[in-house]
Amino acid sequence: MKLLIAGLATETNSFSPIPTGRLAFEDAFVSRTATQQTANLFSAPLHEWRRMATERGWEVVESLCAFAQPAGPTIRETYETYRDEILDDIRAARPDILLMSMHGAMIAECYDDCEGDFLTRARDILGPDAVIGLEIDPHNHLTEAMLTAANLIICYKEYPHIDSPDRARELFALAADTAEGKIRPVMRDYDCRMIAMFHTTRAPIQQVVADMKAQEGKDGVLSVSLTHGFPWGDCARVGARMLVIADADAQKAQAVAQEFGETLWALRDQIRPDWPGIGDALTRAEAANATPVVLADFADNAGGGAPADSTFVLRNILERGMKDVALGIFWDPVVVHMVQDVGIGGTMKVRLGGKVGEMSGDPLDLTVTVRGVKENMHQFMGETRMDMGTGVWLEADGVHMVISDKRTQAFHPIAFTDLGLDLSAMRAVVVKSSQHFHAGFAPIASEVIYIAGPGAITPDYANIPYTKRDPNYWPKTENPFG
């Protein structure tokens, strides 16, 4: 048996002003030897697939693995170059099984569905008998082209995405059984007609995920995935869907997908965001009896295509005169470069944030003391490692800011503590992240508060300015099934 493994991933925020081109990928991860390097979120599946194939004595062909931080649409030439490099390897190797690690919400110039485009071309090369398996982020658009071209699609189940390696192992097992004729998978999806955020760390979605896992392996059901959808991708298919893979039983797959989809719909009022604005969130943090309170600057999450340089929350903190507050991770390579010259203990004036566009707010002029500098930093995301670049810790009269020269969200407390900042001494910790922070920060938090503030990915799902998605979805329409 011959297996080809590859990856091509980014999450596209159609409304972000930041282009996704060759340099954006190279700044994150581009490699033809990903399995010889430390595993990150999107390369971890390749590590699992190579290991499992080697244990079976299969031939493994490793192609390109590339991903970029979420931002605006990918430059056409960049997408086509990476796509064609992998397709050329597929054409040369002619594998029995192709396993791909992708995102599911990648949009490029002239391509609203990069995953569907890629898989369709791969299927044309390999013909109907090869097995094509796809592992994707749940914030995907699950298009008809993807469903038609692939034999198997599995989404991460958890948000934060701590289970990328687990789902990779499941996909490999199903692909192997398919290639060996043990199963005949069929996929069906159900449109939930919802656009929302589904946090799997708490009720009610936590139980939905548990029920999905319990259903797998019973009555011919091979896999159950919840496609959350990525709300800020302007495409016709954006929104939540249930995906079920059954063994040679399309009716079973459709029925189970609909059952879970209707369960999700019934829970809609429990997941409707009712989060405080910046002022109310900070007031709650000031009044808290236990510390540190962790506040999520949801709208400035680099993992959703935001610039990670907005100053809205920081400005409010400074105006209130709050002390013992830490914020991060700001993206400001210019400030990082200057701080490296000044060194630890130095005092300097900086203009922080507000650089990328209107969604960043206005820059802030501060006098700061340099408290920490560290190169080649990283964070953890479950079992995987995410590079952070060079980080610096600046203090302005009891307000502590972590800035990086690499645009990334706050995944884990070590982004702060590796610079020497003691988070246990903080009253509040503000993380520029929507939910991936939760796995690392919840264990140290007295309370977690999500902020409904301004920025590139505000949680106002009813008013996202789509041009390609019809308006028949909740919460824009209270009953889209009516």
C-alpha positions in Angstrom: 0.0 0.0 0.0 1.3 3.4 -0.9 0.3 6.5 1.1 0.8 10.2 0.2 0.5 12.7 3.0 0.4 16.5 2.7 -1.0 19.7 4.1 -2.2 23.1 2.9 -4.1 25.3 5.3 -5.2 28.7 6.3 -8.4 30.2 7.5 -9.7 33.1 5.5 -11.4 36.1 7.0 -12.9 37.8 3.9 -13.1 41.1 5.8 -9.5 41.2 7.0 -7.2 43.8 5.4 -4.2 41.5 5.8 -3.3 39.7 2.6 -2.2 36.0 2.8 0.7 35.5 0.4 4.0 33.6 0.2 5.6 35.5 3.0 2.6 34.8 5.3 3.1 31.1 4.8 6.9 31.2 5.1 6.5 33.2 8.3 4.3 30.4 9.7 5.3 27.0 8.3 6.4 25.6 4.9 8.2 22.3 4.7 8.6 19.1 2.7 9.9 17.3 5.7 7.2 18.2 8.3 7.4 14.8 10.0 11.1 15.5 10.8 10.2 18.7 12.7 8.2 19.5 15.8 4.5 18.9 15.3 2.1 21.9 15.1 -1.6 22.0 14.7 -1.7 21.3 11.0 1.5 19.1 10.7 0.6 16.8 13.6 -1.7 14.7 11.4 1.2 14.0 9.1 3.3 12.7 12.0 0.5 10.3 13.0 -0.1 9.1 9.5 3.6 8.4 8.8 4.0 6.5 12.1 0.9 4.4 11.5 1.8 3.6 7.9 5.3 2.7 8.8 4.0 0.3 11.5 2.1 -1.5 8.7 5.0 -1.6 6.4 3.5 0.8 3.8 5.4 3.0 1.5 5.0 6.7 2.5 5.5 9.7 0.2 5.6 13.0 2.0 4.7 16.1 0.1 4.5 19.7 1.0 3.0 20.9 4.3 2.2 24.6 4.5 0.0 26.8 6.6 -0.4 30.5 7.3 -1.9 32.5 10.1 -5.6 33.4 9.4 -5.9 36.6 7.5 -7.5 37.9 4.3 -7.9 36.0 1.0 -4.9 34.1 -0.2 -3.0 35.5 -3.2 -4.0 33.5 -6.2 -0.4 32.7 -7.3 0.5 31.6 -3.8 -2.4 29.1 -3.6 -1.9 27.8 -7.1 1.8 27.3 -6.6 1.4 25.3 -3.4 -1.6 23.4 -4.8 0.2 22.4 -7.9 3.4 21.3 -6.1 1.3 18.8 -4.1 -0.7 17.7 -7.2 2.6 17.1 -9.1 3.7 14.8 -6.3 0.3 13.0 -6.4 0.6 12.6 -10.2 4.1 11.2 -9.8 3.5 8.9 -6.9 -0.1 7.6 -7.8 -0.8 6.6 -4.2 -3.5 4.1 -3.1 -4.4 6.5 -0.3 -4.1 10.3 -0.1 -4.4 11.9 3.3 -4.6 15.7 3.5 -4.4 18.1 6.5 -6.3 21.3 5.5 -8.4 23.9 7.2 -11.7 23.9 5.3 -12.2 27.6 5.2 -9.4 28.7 2.8 -10.5 31.3 0.2 -8.1 32.6 -2.5 -8.5 35.2 -5.3 -10.8 33.5 -7.8 -11.3 30.5 -5.5 -14.1 30.5 -2.9 -13.4 26.9 -2.1 -9.7 26.0 -2.1 -10.2 22.7 -0.4 -12.9 21.6 -2.9 -10.8 22.8 -5.8 -7.7 20.9 -4.6 -9.6 17.7 -3.8 -11.4 17.7 -7.2 -8.1 18.0 -9.0 -6.6 15.2 -6.9 -9.6 13.0 -7.6 -9.2 13.6 -11.4 -5.6 12.5 -11.1 -6.2 9.4 -9.0 -9.4 8.2 -10.4 -12.4 6.6 -8.5 -10.5 3.7 -6.8 -8.0 5.6 -4.7 -9.0 6.6 -1.1 -8.9 10.3 -0.4 -9.2 11.3 3.3 -9.3 14.9 4.6 -8.8 16.1 8.2 -10.0 19.7 8.7 -10.7 22.3 11.4 -14.4 22.4 12.4 -14.5 26.1 11.4 -14.9 25.0 7.7 -17.4 25.5 5.0 -18.0 21.8 4.0 -18.8 22.3 0.4 -20.4 19.9 -2.1 -17.1 19.7 -4.0 -15.3 18.5 -0.8 -18.0 15.9 -0.1 -18.0 14.7 -3.7 -14.2 14.4 -4.1 -13.3 12.9 -0.8 -14.1 9.4 0.6 -13.7 10.5 4.2 -13.8 13.9 6.0 -13.2 14.2 9.7 -13.2 17.5 11.7 -11.5 18.2 15.0 -14.2 17.7 17.6 -12.8 20.1 20.3 -12.7 23.9 20.4 -10.0 24.7 21.4 -8.5 22.3 18.9 -6.6 20.0 21.2 -7.5 16.8 19.4 -5.8 17.2 15.9 -3.7 14.0 16.5 -6.7 12.0 17.8 -8.7 12.7 14.7 -5.7 11.9 12.5 -5.5 8.5 14.0 -9.3 7.9 13.4 -9.0 9.1 9.8 -6.0 6.8 9.1 -7.9 3.8 10.5 -11.0 4.5 8.4 -8.9 5.1 5.2 -7.0 1.8 5.7 -10.2 -0.1 6.2 -11.7 1.5 3.1 -8.6 0.7 1.0 -8.7 -2.9 2.2 -12.4 -3.3 1.5 -13.5 -3.7 5.1 -15.9 -0.7 4.9 -17.6 1.3 2.2 -18.0 4.8 3.7 -20.7 7.2 2.6 -21.0 10.8 3.8 -24.1 12.9 4.3 -24.5 16.3 5.9 -27.3 18.4 7.4 -27.6 22.1 7.2 -28.3 23.5 10.7 -29.0 27.0 9.3 -27.0 28.5 12.1 -24.0 30.8 12.4 -22.5 30.9 15.9 -19.5 29.9 18.1 -19.8 26.5 19.6 -17.5 26.2 22.7 -17.0 22.5 23.5 -15.5 23.2 26.9 -18.8 23.8 28.6 -22.5 22.9 28.4 -24.5 22.4 26.2 -22.0 21.7 23.4 -19.7 19.7 25.6 -22.5 17.1 25.9 -23.2 17.2 22.2 -19.6 16.3 21.5 -19.8 13.5 24.1 -22.9 12.1 22.4 -21.2 12.3 19.0 -18.3 10.2 20.2 -20.8 7.7 21.8 -22.6 7.3 18.5 -19.4 6.4 16.6 -18.9 2.6 16.1 -22.6 1.8 16.6 -25.2 0.7 14.0 -22.8 1.3 11.1 -21.9 4.9 12.1 -18.2 5.4 11.5 -17.7 9.1 12.3 -19.7 12.1 13.4 -18.4 15.7 13.0 -19.8 19.1 13.8 -18.9 21.7 11.2 -19.0 24.9 13.2 -18.5 27.1 10.1 -16.2 30.1 10.1 -18.5 33.1 10.4 -16.2 35.7 8.8 -15.6 33.7 5.5 -17.8 35.3 2.8 -18.9 32.2 0.9 -22.3 30.6 0.1 -21.8 27.6 2.4 -20.8 29.4 5.6 -22.6 28.1 8.6 -23.0 25.1 10.9 -23.5 21.6 9.5 -23.5 18.0 10.9 -21.5 15.5 9.0 -21.9 11.7 9.4 -20.0 8.9 7.8 -21.8 5.5 7.7 -20.8 2.1 6.4 -22.6 1.6 3.0 -25.8 3.2 4.4 -26.6 6.7 3.1 -30.0 6.7 4.8 -28.4 6.0 8.1 -25.8 8.7 7.6 -28.5 11.2 6.6 -30.8 10.3 9.5 -28.1 10.6 12.2 -26.8 13.9 10.7 -30.3 15.3 10.9 -30.9 14.0 14.4 -27.7 15.7 15.7 -28.5 18.9 13.6 -32.0 19.1 15.2 -30.4 18.7 18.6 -28.1 21.6 17.9 -30.9 23.8 16.7 -32.9 23.1 19.9 -30.0 24.4 21.9 -29.7 27.7 20.1 -30.9 30.0 22.9 -28.4 28.4 25.3 -25.5 29.4 23.0 -26.6 32.8 22.0 -23.8 35.1 23.0 -24.7 37.4 25.9 -21.2 38.8 26.7 -20.4 42.1 28.4 -18.8 45.0 26.6 -15.3 46.2 27.5 -16.4 48.5 30.3 -18.7 46.0 32.0 -16.1 43.2 31.7 -13.4 45.3 33.3 -15.8 46.3 36.1 -16.4 42.6 36.8 -12.7 42.0 36.9 -12.1 44.9 39.3 -14.8 43.6 41.6 -13.7 39.9 41.6 -12.8 38.4 45.0 -10.5 35.8 43.4 -7.8 36.4 40.8 -6.6 36.3 38.2 -9.7 36.9 36.1 -9.0 35.9 32.4 -10.7 38.1 29.8 -10.9 37.1 26.2 -10.5 40.0 23.7 -12.5 37.9 21.3 -12.6 40.4 18.4 -8.8 40.8 18.1 -8.0 37.2 17.7 -5.2 36.6 15.1 -6.6 33.0 14.8 -9.7 34.5 13.2 -7.8 36.9 10.8 -7.7 39.9 13.2 -4.5 42.0 13.3 -3.9 41.4 17.0 -2.9 45.0 17.5 -6.1 46.6 18.6 -5.9 49.0 21.5 -9.6 49.2 22.6 -9.2 47.1 25.8 -5.8 48.5 26.7 -7.1 52.1 26.4 -10.0 51.4 28.8 -7.6 49.8 31.3 -5.3 52.8 31.2 -8.1 55.3 31.5 -9.5 53.4 34.6 -6.1 53.4 36.2 -6.2 49.7 36.7 -3.0 48.0 38.0 -1.7 44.4 37.9 -3.2 43.7 34.5 -1.4 41.7 31.8 -2.4 41.8 28.1 -1.2 39.9 25.1 -0.2 39.0 22.5 0.1 42.2 20.6 1.6 42.1 17.1 4.1 44.9 16.7 7.4 43.9 15.1 8.6 47.5 15.1 8.2 47.8 18.8 9.9 44.4 19.4 12.9 45.5 17.3 13.3 48.7 19.2 13.0 47.0 22.6 15.7 44.5 21.7 18.1 47.4 21.2 17.2 49.0 24.5 17.4 45.7 26.5 15.9 44.6 29.8 15.7 47.3 32.5 15.6 50.1 29.9 13.0 52.8 29.8 11.6 54.0 26.5 8.7 55.7 24.7 6.7 53.5 22.3 3.7 53.9 20.1 1.8 50.6 20.5 -0.9 49.1 18.3 -3.4 50.7 16.1 -1.3 50.2 13.0 -3.1 47.8 10.6 -6.4 49.6 10.1 -9.6 51.0 11.5 -10.4 47.7 13.3 -7.2 48.2 15.3 -8.2 51.4 17.0 -5.9 54.3 17.6 -2.2 53.8 18.6 -1.2 54.5 22.2 1.9 56.5 23.1 3.3 55.0 26.3 6.4 55.3 28.5 7.4 51.7 29.3 10.1 49.7 31.1 11.4 46.7 29.4 10.9 43.7 31.8 11.6 40.8 29.5 13.0 39.8 26.1 13.1 36.3 24.6 13.8 35.0 21.1 12.4 31.8 19.5 9.4 31.6 21.8 6.6 29.0 21.4 3.3 28.1 22.9 1.4 24.8 23.4 -1.9 23.9 21.7 -2.8 20.5 23.2 -0.1 18.1 22.1 1.2 20.5 19.4 3.7 23.4 19.5 3.0 26.8 17.9 5.9 29.1 17.2 5.6 32.7 18.6 8.8 34.4 17.4 10.5 37.0 19.6 8.5 38.2 22.6 8.9 41.2 24.8 7.3 42.2 28.1 6.7 45.9 28.7 5.3 47.5 31.8 3.6 50.9 32.0 2.8 51.7 35.7 1.4 48.3 36.6 0.0 47.4 33.2 2.0 44.6 31.6 2.0 44.0 27.8 3.4 41.1 25.9 4.3 41.9 22.3 5.5 39.5 19.6 7.1 40.1 16.2 5.1 37.1 14.8 1.3 37.6 14.5 -0.3 34.9 16.7 -3.0 34.5 19.3 -2.6 33.7 23.0 -2.7 29.9 23.3 -1.0 29.3 26.6 0.3 31.0 29.7 3.9 30.4 28.8 3.6 33.3 26.3 3.7 35.4 29.5 5.6 33.3 32.0 8.5 32.5 29.7 9.3 36.2 29.7 9.3 36.2 33.5 5.8 37.6 34.1 4.1 36.0 37.2 0.4 35.7 36.2 -0.6 34.7 39.8 0.3 38.2 40.8 -2.1 39.7 38.3 -5.7 40.8 39.0 -6.6 40.3 35.4 -5.1 38.7 32.3 -6.5 39.8 28.9 -5.8 37.4 26.1 -6.2 38.2 22.4 -7.9 35.0 21.5 -11.5 33.7 21.0 -11.4 30.2 22.5 -8.0 28.5 21.9 -6.7 30.1 25.0 -9.1 28.2 27.2 -7.2 24.9 27.4 -4.1 26.7 28.8 -5.6 29.6 30.7 -8.8 28.1 32.3 -6.7 26.1 34.9 -5.2 29.3 36.3 -8.3 31.5 36.0 -10.6 32.4 38.9 -13.1 33.2 36.1 -13.2 33.5 32.4 -15.0 36.4 30.7 -15.6 36.8 27.0 -15.6 40.5 25.8 -18.0 41.6 23.2 -15.8 44.5 22.0 -14.9 46.1 18.6 -12.5 44.5 16.2 -12.1 42.3 13.1 -14.2 39.4 14.4 -17.0 40.9 16.5 -19.5 38.2 17.6 -22.5 40.0 15.9 -23.4 37.1 13.6 -26.7 38.6 12.4 -24.9 41.6 10.8 -21.8 40.2 9.1 -21.8 41.9 5.7 -22.0 38.7 3.5 -22.3 39.1 -0.2 -22.5 35.4 -1.1 -24.4 33.8 1.8 -28.2 34.1 1.8 -29.8 35.7 4.9 -31.8 32.6 5.8 -29.8 31.6 8.9 -30.1 32.0 12.7 -29.7 34.5 14.3 -30.3 36.8 11.4 -33.6 35.0 10.9 -35.2 33.6 14.1 -36.7 30.6 12.3 -34.9 29.9 9.0 -36.8 26.6 8.8 -40.2 28.3 8.8 
